[in-house]
Amino acid sequence: MSIAFLLTTLVVVATPGTGVVYTLAAGLSRGRRASVVAALGCTVGIVPHLLATVTGVAAVLHASATAFQVLKYAGVAYLLYMAWATLKDTEALGVDEGAGGAPVSAGRVVVRGVLVNLLNPKLTIFFFAFLPQFVHPAEANALPRMLALGGVFMLVTFVVFAAYGVLAASVRSHVTSRPRVMTWLRRGFAGSFVALGAKLAVTAR
């Protein structure tokens, strides 16, 4: 496990994106436990991309413009849905409660987190371009090594996302008691989802 791999992984994971935004929203609206659950969901959402890479599906996705576009716009649609869900909830940041004011289960928070990362084709392409740089193709154990590196990437993702969420949860009481601040935070998170969706929409392979 090289220092270069760990540093690159940390930089990539710590850079704010959809997973970070979702985890922050969970921490602010529901507290520490929800932020950790959201971080877990985002981490689980990496698994299909990792498996796609090691089985060669990433190469197909990279070669097929149609497959890439379908997955990309599914991701854009989901991010826009997240923006709408965040704005329509006047009590929290789109994570605390569901329709009718019923609390959202931990399972639903995980599913949303999974979808945030699952519907992002760039993550598969990233793994396809990133992992082989640290695995020599002639190695006899190249496949297990790629899986191990992917596992480390997921572990770092969970730790960093959970840290973001717990940090957000630590200031939750100062935020939720101020309706005007909550309103602007909802708008800010919704705008972030829209911006990330727009960025994904114009992204080429």
N, C-alpha and C positions, 0 to 999 in steps of 0.2 A: 504494500500500500504506500504509494509515493506521496511525498509532501505536495507535489504539483497537483495530483489528483484531488487531495483533500482541500487544498486552497481553492482550486477551480470549482469544486463542488460547493464549498461554502459561499463563494461569491455568487454563483448561479442561484443557489437556494435563497440566500438572504436578499437578493434583488426583489423588490416588491412586484408582485404579479397578482393573478386572480386568486391563488391559494392564500397569499398573505392577506389580501383584502377581505376574503371570506372569513379567515380565522380571526382577524381583528374585529370584524362585525360580530362574530359569535362571542368573543370575550367581552365586548362592550355591552352587549344586550343580555347575555345570560350568565356571564361569570366565567371563572376559571375552568370548571369542569367542562362546560360547553366548548370553550376554546381548545381544550385538549382533544375533545371528541372531534371537533372540526379539523384539527391538525391531523388526526388519525385518518379521517375520511380522505383528505387531500393526499396523504401518503399512500393509502390503498389505491387511489386513482392512478398512481404511477405504475402499478404492477402490470396492467395490460400493455403499456408502452415498453416496459422492459422485456416482457415476453415476446412482444412483436419484434423487437430488435434482435434478440438472440435466435429467433426462429426464421429470420429473414423477411418477415412481413414488412418491415420498415423499408426494405429495398423496393418492394412492390408499391408501397404507398408513395415513395419518392418518385418512382417511375410513372405511376398512373396519375395524370392530372385530375381525372374524374373522381377517383377515390379520395384524393387529397381535398378537393373542393367540397365534396359531400360532407366529410368529417369536419372540415373547417367551418362551413356555414351552420352545421349543427351546433358547433361550439359557440358561434356568434349568436345564434338564436337563444341558446341557454343563458349566455351572459346578459342578453337583453331581458330575458325573463327574470333573472336575478335582480336587475336594476328595477324592473317594475314591481317585483315582490317587496323590495326594500322600500320603495316610495309609498306603496299602498298601506303599509303597516304603520299606523300612527302611534303604536305603543312601544315598538322596539325597532331594531334595524333589519327587519325581515328575517330574523332567525329565532327570535324569542317566542313568537306566537304564530299560529297558522290561521287559517280561515275560521271565523267565528270566535276568535280569542282563545282557542284551545291550545295548550302548550305543545310545542313541537317535540317529538320524542328524540332520544339520542340517535336512534336508528335513522330517522329522517335527516338529522344534521349530518350524519356520516354519509348518507346517500348523496346529499347535495355536495358535500366535499369531494366525493368520488367523481361526480359528474363534472365538477369544475375542472379537474385535471384530465379526466378521461376524454372529454370532447375537445382536446387541444392537440391537433396533429403535429404541431411543432415539437412537442415533447418526444414523440417517437423519432422524428428526424434528428432531434438533439441527441438522443441516446445513440442513434445510428452513427452519428458523426463523432460523438464524444467518447464512448466506451472503447472503440477499437484503437484509439490513440494510446491507451494504457494496457493493451493486450497484444502481444506479438502473435500474428496469425499462425506461426509455425509451432506455437506452444501446444503440447499434448493436452493440456488442461485448459485450453482457451475458453471453452464454454462455461465451466465452473467458475473460472476467474471473472468472466463478464458478469455472471450472476452475483458473485461476491461483491464486485464493485457496485453493481446496481443496488444490492442490499445496503451497502454503506451509504450510497446516495439517498436512499429512502430513510435511513436512520437519521442522517443529518437533516433531511427535510422535516421529519417529525419533530426533532428537538428544536430547530430554529422556528418553525411555525408555532409550536406550543409556547415557546418563549415570547414570541410576538403576542400571542393571544393572552397569556397570563399577564404580560405587561399592560395590555389594554384593560384586562379585568381589574387590575389594581387601581385604576382611576375611574372605574365604573360608577362608584357612588357619587363622585364629583360631577359626573356627566349626566346620569339619569335623573338627577334632581333638578336639572335645568332644561325645561321643555324647548326653549329656543335653541340651545346647543344641540339637543337631540335632533331637532328638525334639520339643522344645517349638517349634522353628521349623516343623517339619512340621505340627504341630497348629495353629500360628498361621496358616500359609498356608492350610491346609485350612479352618479356621474363617473366614478372610477370603473364600474362594471361596463358602462356604455363605452368609455374610452378604450378599455381593454378589448371589448368586442370589436370596435372600429379598427383597432390596431391589428387584430387577428384577421379581420375581413380583407385588409389590404396587403396582408403578408403573402409573399410568394414562396414557393417551395425552396 
